[in-house]
Amino acid sequence: MARLRIYKARVVTPEGILPGGGVECVDGRIARVVASCPPGDLDLESCYLLPGLVDVHTHPSDEDGSSPDRLAALCDDLRGQGVAGFLFATGSIAVEVLPDWLRQLARSLDALGPARGCLGIHLEGPYAAPAGRGGFHSGAIATPQDLSVEQLLNACGSWPRYVNIAPELPGALEAIRTCRQRGLAVSIGHTRASRDQLLAAVQAGATAVCHTFNATEIQRFKEPGVLDVTLDLLGLASESLVCELICDGIHVDPLLVKLLYRAKGAAGVALITDSILGGRHAQEGQRIKAGLSSYCVVNGAGRNPDGGLCGSTLTLAHAVAAFCEFTGCSLQEAVRAASWTPARLIHQDLDYGSIQPGRRAVFCVLDDRLRVREDLCRLVNQEVA
């Protein structure tokens, strides 16, 4: 029986922060959470112990997706950043090779197994509207009518978890219903859909907004002086939609981050990175090829040749600290947006997202300035594996 007792930590639980708290882990699961305890195996005095974070939107490189060894290294790096679970999202992959690319990615994930932290595949593409494709190459988008969602889901093997669909595309509503019947989360994004098309997508079962305030219209008028409903406004107003958010201060202005938090609360915001190479490994000035597209890292964000945003170098732990700074929320609330909310979105909240008995014993450790302690993340997660 593998057992680990963590003590003197500032334990971030759903009910609040336990200063000097303790967590006992047995065989990879949390067995007990206490407000105080005698010395145990790992002293985390002055550190915050968070549930392992959950990133439902990060991108492997082209080479990562086809190599189990490279994918394993990326998984281990994310674990070292305190990310307990994550979805690998598709990038700008040519439509004609996308099914084969997904099959290869699924085979790589089969070889690794779930213990490395990957919870599945996120099909961000190919179902983007031409006018809202953002960083997607024109050769990497298709309609559900031309390339069926069933074909792509089958190519993912046992790993599909999350699909993005622009509602105005032919066959979109039926594709949303198909995904929901399979128990998958569905986001709306990369779209210029009308109010009625957006509401129809929600009625069909859509559950989230893809990277809110990015690759979309924030403002549109249905007649002079009369504001129309866009995806972002629908996300703010809808209780049923979770809003993804890239909280790096570049993709979304801090005032809009604050607005989103005030409208939705932490239960309605899922912090994401939308990163490539685990975020921190993308270096300033580096040119990165992503399928048919390429971009350069400029001032901490990916930029395509036209200067448009195309991914981030963000880590999820940095997003937690930035969310606290931009919104004034508590650490407990920011952690909720980076763990429980995304875990619930993809139906993994019984295993991930909170420090409670029965949940998986995978953690993120921050110092008293909210900086990730990679050494302790690796140590604690290795000890309880």
NORHUGI-V953719 format. One record per backbone hydrogen bond with DSSP energy under -1.0 kcal/mol. NH is the residue of the N-H (numbers start at 1). CO is the residue of the C=O. Records with the same first field share a line. If there is no record, write none. Layout:
BEGIN
NH=CO, CO
END
This chain:
BEGIN
4=25
6=23
7=42
9=21
10=47
11=9, 18
12=49
13=16
18=11
21=9, 18
22=34
23=6
24=32
25=4
26=29
27=2
29=26
30=359
31=24
32=24
34=22
41=5
42=5
44=7
47=44
48=366
49=10
50=364
52=362
53=82
54=338
55=85
58=87
59=275
65=61
67=64
71=67
72=68
73=69
74=70
75=71
76=72
77=73
78=74
79=75
80=76
82=79
83=78
84=53
85=53
86=117
87=55
88=120
89=58
90=122
93=91
95=139
97=94
98=94
101=97
102=98
103=99
104=100
105=101
106=102
107=103
108=104
109=105
110=106
111=107
112=108
113=109
116=113
117=114
119=86
121=159
122=88
123=162
124=122
128=126
129=190
132=129
136=133
140=137
142=126
145=170
147=143
152=148
153=149
154=150
155=151
156=152
157=154
159=156
161=121
162=121
163=185
164=123
165=187
166=127
169=166
172=169
175=171
176=172
177=173
178=174
179=175
180=176
181=177
182=178
183=180
184=179
185=161
187=163
188=208
198=194
199=195
200=196
201=197
202=198
203=199
204=200
206=201
207=186
208=186
209=242
210=188
212=244
214=211
222=226
226=223
228=220
234=230
235=231
236=232
237=233
238=234
242=207
243=268
244=209
245=270
248=246
257=253
258=254
259=255
260=256
261=257
262=258
263=259
264=260
265=261
268=265
270=243
271=337
272=245
274=57
276=312
279=276
280=278
282=279
285=297
286=283
288=295
290=293
292=92
293=290
295=288
296=303
297=286
298=301
301=298
302=311
303=296
304=308
307=304
310=302
312=274
313=300
319=315
320=316
321=317
322=318
323=319
324=320
325=321
326=322
327=323
328=324
334=330
335=331
336=332
337=333
338=334
341=336
343=339
344=340
345=341
346=342
347=344
348=343
351=348
352=348
356=354
358=30
359=356
360=351
361=28
362=360
364=50
366=48
367=371
370=367
373=365
374=372
377=373
378=374
379=375
380=376
381=377
382=378
383=379
384=380
END
